Each structure stands twice: as C-alpha cells, then as structure tokens.
Amino acid sequence: MAAIPAALRDALSTRLGAPVTADEPVYGGDINQAARIEAGGASYFVKWRADAPPAMFPAEAQGLRLLRAPGVIRVPDVIAQGDADGACPAYLVLEWIEIGGGRGGRDGAMEALGEGLARLHRVEADEHGLDHDNFIGRLPQPNSPMMHWGAFYRDRRIGAQVEIARRLGRLPARRADLLARLMARLPDLLDDEISPPSLLHGDLWGGNYLIDADGAPVLIDPAVYYGHREMDLAMTELFGGFSTRFYDAYHAVYPIDPGYEDRRALYQLYYILAHLNLFGEGYGGRVDSIAARYAGRG
C-alpha cells in the first residue's frame, strides 16, 4: 500500500478547502488503492485508481447516496468525487468510519444489519434495474430497466456475464451450451409475482460491511440496482460472514418468500460468473454445476 500520489494530494487539498496534512495507507479492496487522510482537522477515507473507467467512481457515489437516502442503515457520506486529470487519478472521498464493536458486540451488529437490510429492501420501484449502469467489482453491470424479473436476470445479469466470459475465452462449448439452455428457461424459472423490485446493495459479501465504533453496521462498496431481494440474501450465503442472528432479524422484519432455497444457487450463479471473469477458471466448475442444475435436459 502506497501513500497518495502528489497530484492527488493537491487535488484533494483544493477540493476539501484545506491542505491534506496526513495520510495513512489502508486496505482498499482488490481493485483500488486507499488511504485515511486528514484535512482541516477532519479525517476522510479516499480511494483511487489510475486506470478507473470514467463512470466507476461516479456510479459508486450515486449508489452510496441511494442506499443512504432511506436512513434505515448507516452508509458513508460521499464527500467528493473526481475524474482522472493528468497525473491525478480518479478518486472518491467518503467520511471516515471509525471501526469498533460497541457495547452490543458482533451479535448486536448482526441483528441491526439484518433488520436494516430488510428495511432497505422495503424501498421499492416499479421496474427492475436503475437509471444508470454501474459495476460489479471492476466489471460493467448493465441496469437498463425491465418490467419482468426473469427477463432482466437473463439479459442484464447472466447474459451480460456470459458475453464477458466469451470475450475472455472462458466459455468452452459445454459451458456455453449449459448457460444457453439455462437462459432460455429463466423467464419460466423466476416468478415475477414473488416480490416487487427492491433496492439492493448488489454485492453484499462479508467484506462489504463494517461495524463502527458504536456497534452499528455500515454498508460499503455497493453495486446498487432495484431487483429481487433474494439476490442480496443469496450473496450473503455464498462466502459466509453473516450469522444466524442476521438472518433471524431479517426474516422478522421481511419474511422470505417460499422456495428461496430452490432459487438461491441460481442467484449465486451471477456472482460466481463474475468471479470467473475477474479471477479465472478456478470458478469454472461451480459455474458448470449450477448451470447444469437449472438448465434442464439437453
């Protein structure tokens, strides 16, 4: 982890209206560099990336604002966002979140996270998608709205990742056949009447929430859109990091629909396809097994 570039320090000093007097590298995930900075007596979190797609940080900023607006769970305030300019990389500045545990401990934070997510999912829209595209990790995530969830999941989620896999050479013949058959079945497999489009975090794995010094959960690094709320729940179960208290608290506020267990792996397929495209063939076998489960007879 490196200190912030000089050009970025200058840009931040101008944008924040005070000189950056200190910076400390911190973990910024798999694709960005990050630091804690001090300016004007306040601390901020800044992340940057020299080769960030032009829309990446603006889309993340908008996603954070959308999650923050309902006021049902803590989300970092967006302080500033800037595009790449000469030697200065694109960047995003957020309020600094002091991490702790609080008197309620992890169990209390998990309950608050489950309840907060359920209340976030009560924020609904008329269509699936969003008025702008964004990213899942560093991969583009198309969000052009559609009325029918099965078609949206086929075209904007599985289909989009399949095309990326094709371009990357990660779509051998058997995998391509399985996914094509699965996609043909998706509008029938996914019932549009189960629940309305919910406001989703979109990438809710265990690394994308924090617990602040007061013991409150904080959502970070979203891939926001309106869609089936089971997408977020399926992602929480893919890599772990969420306790029984989280799920109990969620279900107490917004009970899950019948049949979720049968749909869970189908929704996890999107994230595993994204991991295949991001990290390679180590995820290929899992893609194939899930696709085979839902593709039907060839």
N, C-alpha and C positions, 0 to 999 in steps of 0.2 A: 504494500500500500504506500503510495507516494503522497507528498504534500501537494497542495493545489498549485496548478501552473500560475506563473506570474501574471499572465494575461487574464486568467480567470479571477485572480485576486483583485486586480484593478477593476474589472467589470463589476464584481460583487461590491466593492467599496463604493463605486458610483451608484449602483442600483439600491444599496441599502442606506445610502446617505451618511455613511460613517466608514472610516478605514477598517479593514479587516486586521485585527491586532493579533490574532492567534488562530492556528488551525491544527487539528489533530486527525490523522487518517483513521477512518473507521470502516467496517465492512459495508460494502455497497451492493452485495449480491454478485451474481455470476457475470453480469454484463456491464456494470458501471463501476467507476471509482467514486469514493465518497469521503467526506470529512465533516467533523464538527468545527465550526468557525465561531469566532466572537467578533462582534462589530457593534459599536455604540453601547456597550455594556450588556448586550443580549447574545445568547447562543442560538445557532441555527444549524440545521443539517443541510448539506449541499451534496448533490451528486452530479456527475458529469461524464460525458463520453465523447471522445474526439470524433468518432465516426457515427454518431447517433443519427438515424433517419430524421429528417426535418420535423416530422409530425410526432415523434416519440414522446418528448417531454411535454409538449402542449396537450397531447391526449392524456398523459398520466395526470397532469394538473387538473384537467377537466374531470377525469374520473374521481379524483380525490374530492373535488368540490361536490360532485353528485352524491358521493357517499356521506359526506359531512352534512349536507343540507338538511336531511330529516332530523338530525340531532338525537338519534337513537343509540349511537355508539361513537366513541371517540375516533376521530380521523385527523391526522396532522393538517394544520392550516397551511395553505400554499402562500408563501411569502413573495416569491419571484420566480420567473422562468425566462430564460434567454436562449436565443438561437446561436449557433456557431457563427463566429465573426473573426476572420483572420486566424490569429493564433489562439483565440479564446474558444474553447469547446462549448457545445450546447450544455445547458445546466438547468437544474431545478433546485430551488431553495425552499425548505419546509421549516416549520417550527421544530425546535429541538425537543424530543421526548426523553425525559429522564426515566430510565428503566429501573424498576424496583420490584416490589412484590406486594407491599401494602399489608395491612393487618389481616385482611381476608385470605391471604395466601393464594396459591395457584387454584385451589378448588373454587374459591370465590370468583376469581377472574374467569375461570372456565364457565361458570354459571352465567356471569354477566355477558360473556362472549356469545354463548348460545342464545340467551334472551335477546341481546342486541341484534344478532344476525336474523333471528325470526322477525323482529320488528322492522328491520331493513327490508326483508322480503315482503312485508305488507305494503311497501311502496310499489305501486303497480302502474303499468302503462297499457295502452290499447294494442300495441304491436310488440313483437319480439325484435330486438336489435337496438339501435341507437342512431342518433342523427349524425354521427361521425364514426369513422373506423379508428381502431387503436391497435394495440399489440398484446400478444401473449408471449412473455419473455421478449425476445428480440424479433419474433415472427409477426408479420402483419395479421390482424384479426378483422376481417370484414364484418360490418354490422348493419348493412342496408336493411331497413325494417321489412318484415314479412308478417302476415296475419297468422299463418299456420306454423306451429312449433315444429312439427315433423319435417316440413319443407325447409324451415330455417336451419334446423340442426343438420339436415342433409347438405344444403348448399353452402351455408356460411361457416359451418364448423367442420364436419367430416370432409366434405368435398374440397374445401379450401386447403386443408392439411394434406389431402391426397395429392393435390396438384403440386404442392411444395415438395412432397416426397418424390413425385415423378421427376421433377426438375433436378433433384439431388441424387437421383439414381437409387432411391431406397424403396422402390416399388417393383419387386420381382413379380413374375407372372402369377403365381398362386396368390400372393397378397393382393395384387390388383384385382384378380377375379373375386376373391372373398369380399373385398371392400365395395366393389361394384354391385355385387348381389345384396350386400347389406344396405347400401344407399338406396337401392330400389325398393327395399322393404320399409325404410324409416317412416314414411308418412303413415303407414299402417301400424307400425310398432308403437308409435308415440301418439297418445291421445291428446288432442288439443283442449279437451274439456277438463283435464285433470286439475289444472290451476292456471290462473292468468299470468301474464308476463310480470315477473318480479325484478326489482332492482338487485343485481348480483354484483358481488365483489369480482367474480370471474376467474380468480386464480388463488383460491383460498387453501393453500397448503400451510404446514406448520411454521414456515419461515416468513409468512406474510401477516403475522400479527405480533404485537408486542404487549407486554404488561408494564404499565407505567408505575411510577413511584407510589401512587395511591392505590395500586392494585387493580386499576381499570384496564380492560383490554383496548388495544389500539389497532385499527386496520391500516395496513400499508401496501404499497405495490399492487394496485388493482389492475384488472383488465375488464372494466365495467361495461355492462350492457343490461338490457331487460330480457329475461329468458326464464326458463323453467328453474325454479328454486332448487330442484334436486341436483342441478349442476354443481352448485356450491357444496352441497352436502356430500355428493359423490367425491369431490376433490378432497374434502377433509378426511375421507376414509382411504384415500389412495396411498398416502405416505405416512399416515399417523400424525400424532402431535395434538390430538383432541381427546379429552377424557370423556368418560360416561356422563359426568356432570354437565358437560357441554351439550350432549345430545338430549339428556333429560330436560334441561332448561329450554332448549329449542322446541321440543315437542310439546312442552307445557304451554307455550305461547302460540305455536302454529303447528298443530299436529300434521305429521307426514301423511301423504296420500297412500291408499292401499297399493301394493305392487311395487313399491320403491325398490325392494331387494332384487326384483327381477330386472329393473331398469338400471341399477347402479353401475354395473360394469359397462353398459352401453354408453353411459355418460362419461365414465372414466376413459373411454377409448379416445375421446378428443384430446385429453391431456397427455395420454401415452403417445398418440400420434405426434403431438407437438414435441415431446421428448425425443422421439425417434428422429425428427427433423433437426432438433437442436444438438443432440448428443450422439446419434448414430445407432447402429444395428443392435446394440445391447438391449434396446426396447422392442426390436422387431418381433421376437417370439410372442411377447404379450399382445402386441397388436394382432398378430395372426390368430391367437387363441380366442380373443374376444370377438373378432370379426367372424370366425367360424361358428361361434356360439349363436350368433344372431343372423347369419346370412341365409340360413335355410338350405335346403338341398339344391345342389347344382344340377 
